[in-house]
């Protein structure tokens, strides 16, 4: 009897520890998902405002603001860009810095760290990038708009998670994790496309400066430098070097992020001892001197304890925690405000059935969903991967449609492809329409799938043994 009791207690302790470990992994993701979902609503509000503003009697003021010239002095050089280019080339570098931090974290400790778990989002993302590009190319082969094939490739993670957030707990958490991992692989693919295919000309001196600054970033990483100011200064220099080279300056954000250390100076196992020692020192000092809150010795001891806590956290995590709110609630809404303002008139509406808008819309709505769905099916059927836990094929297809919300990255690549041409306005409107259609279809599929599963879930719940009858309910 005692042996059985001990075995039961050991099993309960093991399960509790496993659940706590699972919470430690999932909690950062849940915070990230909530922030991205709420940020999607802010981005949607700014995009709606931009669209209304560009089609209002004050549309002239909107266009004047976009073209407002602003200059920055770099030694004997003056960098002069209009407001929209400062946002797209400058502020968006910070967005790409955040993307780089997410990519590195996911490959080190996230959903992409384990090969078995990583295979499904990686394979699905590849299918969701290749098919939309092929569809667009099919519509535009040999045409003047052929250069825009990269537009329908990427997923807007903020809007996609916002759509999933509407469904709440009815969607398995593993499906949300799958969507985040897929979108991050999508972003990585889009970055490679920008670097390789959307660079006009390259200046050798700028490339040499890039190499020197990348070497400095690598050195900072190797010595374990963790001050944000070091990476800020080197990142700004790298941004300027990219601008000089002719390569797209926003790539500096990603490369800077990849250099941020993911190591800690105090390992987790030693942290409790360090905290206890610091607390003992503070207590002993207080008993000896009875200091007030401003006592220098007390402040120094507390500062040392705070430094120990910081040393137990990877700079990668600290930087991501600081940058992500600014990106989600500041940079992306500003980008949406100054990039989604499409003046809709008879000319642009007549152009919708032409090759460029059709390639974008069909690529986003059908290319993403079919590409992700087909690639996922092949990966699962061949044993390369498995469905997200608790998810059905219908739910995965609904999520694949949500991945067709291409807003931020699609608008960004559209600007690179068609800046200053009539295709730019047509592409912007096609991105908005395609993203709305993909969101509506994906949400409808997920709503009907959760409704169909509700009776099954209730039946399974009724079949579960009651607590206290030989089964210990899992702790939450």
N, C-alpha and C positions, 0 to 999 in steps of 0.2 A: 504493500500500500504506500509505504514511504517512498520507495523507488519510483512508483508511478507519479506521486505528488512532485518529487524532485524533477522528473522528466518533464512533467507538465509546466513547472515553474521555469525550467531552462528554455523550453519552447516559447513560453510567453515572453521571457527576457530577450530571446533571440529575435522574435517578431517585433518587439518594441524597438530594439536597436535598429533593425532593418527599416522600420517605418520612420524612425528619426533620421537615419541616413538618407532615406528617400525624400524626407521633407527638406533636408539641407540642399539636396540637388534641385528639387522642384521650386523651392521658395524664390530663388532669384529669377527663375523663368516666369513664375506667376506674377511677380512684381513687374518684370519686363513686359509681359503680355498685357497687364492692366494699363500700364503707362502707354504702350503703343496703341491700345484700343481707344483710350480716352483722347490721346493725341490725334488719332484719326478723325475724331469728331471736330476737333479744333481746325485741322487741316481742311476738312470738308466745309466748315463755315467760311474759312478764308477763300477757298476756291469758289464758293457760291457768291461771296461778296465780289470777287474779281470779275466773275462772269456778269453779274448785275451791273457793276461799275462800267465795264467795257461796252455795255449796250445801253447806257443811260445818257441823258443829256450832258453829263460830265465826262464822257469818254475821252475828250480831248485832254483833260487834266491828267487822266490815267496814262495816256500815251506820252505826255510831256514828262511825267514823273519817271517813266521807264527810261527815257532818254536823257535824264539829268546827268551831266558830266561831273565826275569826281576824280581828283588826281591824288596820287601818292608819290612822294619823292623818295627815290632809292639811290642815295649818293648823287651822282651827276645825272641820273636818269629820272625821268618823271613818267610814272605809269598812270595814264589817263583812260578811264573806262566809264561807260554810263552805268547808272544805278543797277539795271538788270544784269549787266555783266559782272558787277561787283558781287551781286547775290549769287549768280550761277557759278562764277569762277572762284569767288572768295569764301562766302559763307558756306557754300556747299562743300568746300574742302573740309570743314568741321564735321558736316554730315558724313562724309566719307571716312573721316577719322573714327567716328562712332561705329560705322560699318566695319572698319578694319578691326576694331576692338572686339566686336561681336563675332567676327569670323575667327579670330585667333582663339577666343574663349571657347567657342563651339567645338573647334578641332582639338582643343586641349582637354576640356572637362565636360563638354556639353553633349548634345545628341549625336554629334559627328565624331566623337572621340572613340566610340566602339564600332568596329567595322560592320558587324551584323546590323546594328541599329542605323548606322550611317548610310548603308547601301540604298535603302528605299528612297529617302529624300534626295540623295545624290543622283540616282538613276532617274527618278521622277523629274528633278530639275533639268537634267540634260534633255529629256524628252520634251519638257515644257519650254526649252529655249530653241531647240533645233527645229521643231515643227512650225512654230509661228514664223521663224525667219524664212523657212522654205515657202510657206504660204505667201508671205509678203513678196518674196522674190518671184514666185509664180505669177503674181498679179503685175509685177513691175519689171520683169526681165527685159533688158534693153531699153527701158524708159528713162526719162529724166529724173524720176524719183527713186531709182534703184538703190541709191546710197542709204536709204532709210530702213534697211532690213533689220537693223538692231532695235528698232523702236518697240515692237511687240514682245520682246524677249523677257523682260524683267517683271517681277511682282512687287507691288507696293505693300509692304508688310503692315504698315499702320492701318490702311483701309481694310485689308484682308482680315486682320485680327479684330478690327472694329466690327466687321460683319459677323464674325464668329461670336463676339461678345454679346451681340443681341440675343443669341440662342442660349447663352449662359451655360449652366451645368448639364444641359441636355446633350451637349457635345462632349465626347470623351477627351480628357486632358491630353492623352497621347496623340490625338488628332491635331490639337493645337500645337503641340511640340513639333509634330511632323511639318506643319505649315511654316513654322518659324525656321526650322532647319532648311526646308526647301527654299524659302525666300532668301536665306543667307547664301546658299549655294548659287541661287539666281543672281544675287548682287555680285558675287565673285565673278561669275561668268560675264555679267554686264561690264564690270571693271576691266576685264581682259579685252573685251570687244572695244571699249573706248580707247584703251591704251594702244591696241594694235591697228584698228581700222579707222579711228576717227582722229588721227593726227595728220595735219597737212604737211608740215616740213619740220626738220630737226636741225637745231643749231649745235655744233660740236662743243663750243665753249660752255653752253648750258648743260650739256650732257656730262662734261667733265666735272662741273660743279656739283651736279646731282650725285655723281659717284663719290666725290669727296665727303659730301654731307651724309650719304648713306653709310659710309665707312665710320663717320663720327657717331651716328646713331647706333651702329653695331657695337662700337666700343663702349658707348654708354650702357648698352644692354649687358655686355659681358662683365663690366665692373659692378653691375647691380645698381646703377644710379636710379633713384626713385623720385627725385624732385620733379614736379610738373614743369617748373620753369626751364629745365634743361631741354625737355622734349618740345616745349612751346617754342623756344628760340631756334632749335635745330629744325623744327617743323616749318616755321615761318621762312627760314632760309631755304629750305627744300622747296616750298611753294614758289618762292621767287625764282629759284633755279629752274623749276619746271616751266614757269611762265617764259623765261628767257629761251629755253630750249625749243619751244614750240609744241612740246608734249602737253596734254591737258593738265592744268595746274591742280585740279582736284585729286589727282592720283597721289600727290604728296601726302594728303591726309591718310590714305590707306597705308602707305609705306612707313609713315611715322608711327602709326598705331601698331604695326607688326613688330616694331622695334621695342615697344614698351615691355618691360620684364613681367613675366608671370610667376616669378619665384618669390618666396618670402624669406625674410632674414631670421625670423623666429618660427620654428616649425610648430604646428598645432599642438603636438604632445607636450611641448615645453611651456606653452602659453599659460596654463593654470598656475604653474609654479612661479612664473615671472609676475603674474598679477598678484598672487598671495604675498610675494616678497615686497612688491611695491606698496600694497595695502598695509602690510606690517610696518614699513618704514614711515608711512603717513600717520598711522596710529601712534607709533612711538614718539614721533616728533610732536604730535598734538598733546600727548600726555606730559612731555617734558616742558613745553613752552606755552601751552594753551594759546596758540596764535589766532589772530583774526583771519578773515578770508583773504586779505591782501598780503599776508606774511610772505616774504620772498622765498624762504626755505620751503614753505608749504607749496607755493606755486611751482617751484622747481621740481619737487617730488611728483606733483600731479602731472607736470609737463613730461617728466621722464616716463611715467606710467602711460601717458597718452602716446609717447613715441614708441613704446613697446607694443601697444595695440596696433599702431600703424605698421610697425615692422612685421607683424603677424598677418598682414593683409597684402596680397599681391598688388603692385602698382597698377596692373592691368584692370583689376576689379575696382580700385579706387577711382581711376580715371574714367572708366565707363560709368560708374555711379554719378560722377560729377557732370560728365558731358551729356549723358542721355536726356535729362530733363530740358536742357537748353536746345538740343536738337529737336526733340519731340514737340515742345511747346513754343519754340521760338523760330528756329531756322526753317523747318519744314513749312509751318504756316506762312512765313514771309515768302518762301519760295513759291508756294501755291498762290499767294496773293498777286505776285508779279509775273506769274507764268500761265495762269489759267484764264486770264482775261481775253477771251476770244470774241472779237466783234462778229456777231452772227448776222449776215445779210444774205440777199438773194444769190450773190456770187459764190459765197462759200457753201451755201446749201446746194446749189446746182453741182458743185464739185464733189459732193459726197459719194455719188455712184461711180466715181472715177478710180483709177488704179491705186493711188497712194492711200486715200481714206479707206477704201475697201480692203486693201492689204493689211492695214492696221487693225480695223474692226474685226475682220474675220480671224486674223492672227491672234488677237486678244481673247475673243470669245470662244472660238472653236480650236484654234491652234494650241492654246495653253491647256484647255480641258482635255482634248483628245491626246495631246502629247504626254501630259502627266499621267492620264488614266492608262494609256496603252503601255507606257514604259513601266508603270507600277505593276500592271497585270503580268507583264513578261518577267519582271524581277521576282514576283511572288511565285509564279508558276514554275520557274526554273529553280526555285529554292535559294535564290540569291538573297532574298529579303523576306520579310513577313509583314502583314498588315499591322498598323498601329493597334495596340491593345484596346479591345472594346469597340473598335470601329468596324463598320460594314463597308462593302464596296460602294454602296449608294452614297454613304457619307463621304467616302474618299473622292468620288466623282464630284459631289457638291463642293468639296474643298478645292478640287482642281479648277472648277469654274471661278471660285473666289481668287485663285492665283492669277486669273486674267485681269484683275484690277491692276493696271500697270502705271497708274497716275504719275508718281514722282519721277521715277527713273525713265519712264517712257517720254515724258515731257522734256526731261534733261537731254536725252539722246536725240529727240526731235529737234531741239534747238541747235545741237551740234550738226545735224544732218542738213537742215533746211534754213538756217538763219539767213534772213534777208530775202527769202523767196516767197512766192505765193503758196508754196507747199507747207510752209510753217503754220499758217493759220488753219489750213485744211487738216494738217496732222494733229494740231491741238484739239480741234473739234472731234475728230475721229477717235482720239484717245479718250476724251470725256464720254462719248457715246458708247464706245466699246467697253470701257471700265464699268459704266452704269449697267449695261446689259449683262456683263459677266457677274457683277454683284447681285443683280436681281435673280438671275437663273440659279446661281449657286445657293443663295439664301432660300429660294423656293424649294430646291431639292433637299436641302438640309432640314428645313421645316417639315416637309412631308416625311422624311426618313425618321425624324424623331417622333412624329405623331404615330407612325406605323409601329415603332418599337415600344411605345408606351404600354400597350396591353401585355406584351411579352415580358417587359421589365416588371410589371405588377405581378404577373403570374410567377416569375422567378422569385420575387420577394416573398410571396406567400408560401413558397415551398421551402424557404430557409427555416432551419430549426430555431426555436425560440431561445433567447439567451438564458443561461442557467440550466439547460438540459444537455449538458455534456459538451457544449461548444462555447468557447470564450470569444466574445465579440472583439474584433480588431479595434485597437485604440486609434483615435484620430486627433 
